[in-house]
Amino acid sequence: MTTIVPSESITDERVDDIPLLMHTMTQQLGFPTLLDGLWPRHGNWLGLSLGHVMVTWLAHILSECTHTMSPVRDWANDRQHTLACLLGQELRETDLSDDRLAEVLRILGREAVWHPLEQAVTQRTIRVYRLPQRCVRLDTTTASIHSGNGASVLFQRGHSKDHRPDLPQLKAMLATLDPRGLLLAVDVVAGQRADDGLYVPMIDRLRAVLDAQGLLYIGDCKMSALATRAHLQATANYYLMPLAQVGTVPTEMEAWVTAAVTGQVRLTTILDTDGQTVLGEGYEVSRSQPGQGPTGPIRWTERVLVVHSEVFAAAAQRGLRQRLNKAQAALEALTPPPGRGRRQFTEMAPLREAVQAILTQYKVKGLLTVDLKRKTQQCSLRAYGDRPARVEKCHRYVVLVQRDTPAIERLERTLGWRVYATNTLRRVLTLTQAVQVYRDEYLVERNFARLKGRPLSLAPLWLTREDHAIGLTRLLTLAARVLALVEYQVRQQLANTQRTLVGL
């Protein structure tokens, strides 16, 4: 008797980094549980819950470096066994359809869902990873919209950090936590909004998640609005940021820098964290600062840190020389030698206007001496019509440019200075420590690089619905958290084993 053994089929699936990503999102961060708790499934919803759809899509985004919806279903079909084991249930054909992925964006676009979800994720992250809470960094970025409509409230033209002023955009305010630049929160607002008014709402949201008092908030000069500083002082928190060159600051800064370069104050050498590399030098002054807090007028003592950086000064001097060269060339080109097709100025007034426009464009007023010389010569004119040949006097102007060397040298001595403001005590944050801490501002910029470049590629956006754009931005910030935490764990293991990894 012959026994027929049924043939076995063998399939293979690419696992790649999917188990690591899914374990981080489901077991350590608890994304599915948190979202499903905030948005229970509808009675007619079958298959994967909304939370599991979200983490599966996030795994695709992080593994394949694209957030587009169309390839997700085919990608999952090629890994059905792997995903089934990781999710604890079989995948249905419609679990990762475009409609369900769009539903994820729609739900994440709801403030009532996103704010408690983000708060829960942040609290769980800090608790699980025991992250210190000391420094919070705030900054904004923009994302251009290539398919927005003219009636949109969110998609508006404004100052574009992508250098695309021709396109509408949305703006995102991000908050990160030192020491690894972990993303804490995101606010998505209309693209034309100014940055100044975005800091206080974000700070108030963070106070519900982090320690309410005693945190150091760090930002760029747009965070230096008096209302923001007063709000932080009134809530018993600290700030550190460069002062924007508006109001009375330029005049005050000129006096502070003059005191430094003329030897009126004693400068302190500022070293890097290695204790050897010289970053620059500086000094500080204290002043009484009035402001309006949430409950009324307040007054506090603010430290102004006047800092000179050699690297910053060298870059500023290079920029100054380039502007001087370009301005001088443009000025001399106004009055070329006579010749066919070469325009000549025959009147003084329009030439003066052209000179002033160039000096203003290149910001070199007072650094170049410009003389306008009138030249007269005999011009032979041919006969034309009833006019006989004749000789007439012709006038033209010539621009003579010289550099005011003493003025340029005086300006160069003042380059490379920046002024920071903080309300911290000297025993808590010295001048050197303040400069060292601010130099780590790249930590928040790394999240911009993750969001707008590989692997997340937020920009450019090809969406027409505002809630989908908000939801996608928020979804990708969850992905950025996963990347930061995986990198954090790798760094810890490398430190424990005293090993290094190229590129990290």
JORASUL-V543188 format. One record per helix or strand. SS is the DSSP state (helix for helix, strand for strand). FROM is the first residue (numbers start at 1). LEN is the number of residues. If there is no record, write none. Layout:
# JORASUL-V543188
ss=SS from=FROM len=LEN
ss=SS from=FROM len=LEN
This chain:
# JORASUL-V543188
ss=helix from=18 len=11
ss=helix from=31 len=8
ss=helix from=50 len=15
ss=helix from=72 len=6
ss=helix from=80 len=8
ss=helix from=98 len=11
ss=helix from=111 len=19
ss=strand from=135 len=11
ss=strand from=156 len=1
ss=strand from=169 len=9
ss=strand from=182 len=9
ss=helix from=196 len=12
ss=strand from=216 len=3
ss=helix from=221 len=4
ss=helix from=226 len=9
ss=strand from=238 len=5
ss=helix from=249 len=13
ss=strand from=268 len=4
ss=strand from=278 len=16
ss=strand from=296 len=14
ss=helix from=310 len=26
ss=helix from=348 len=14
ss=strand from=368 len=14
ss=strand from=384 len=1
ss=strand from=387 len=1
ss=strand from=390 len=14
ss=helix from=405 len=10
ss=strand from=417 len=6
ss=helix from=431 len=22
ss=strand from=461 len=1
ss=helix from=466 len=32
